[in-house]
Amino acid sequence: MKKQKKFQEKIKKNRKLLKSIGFDDATLTLWSQGKTIPRRHHALRLVEVLSIDINSIPIRVRTSTIR
């Protein structure tokens, strides 16, 4: 199973817990459907709460454009 699919299943399984600690329902839905992935600060919080490895979470990295 790919990292993204495993992550989506983890979010679905722990949805109640994640909502109870302040993650927005819409955000959890987008993550569980694979439409978006967490930013680094959210990924670090997920690692802490779910006791999972940071490498198991697809992380969105900000990119900057030089003009």
C-alpha angles and dihedrals in degrees: 000000000000122000092250094052093047090049092050091052091048091053092048092048094049100036096120092050093047092049090049092058094049110273110143118248092230091052092051090049092052092048094047091050093048093240093123137008129219126269117239096265091053091046090054090052091049091052090053097046100039097036093231134139117267089229090064091065123078104228128203112224121201115240125199128213119221112217 
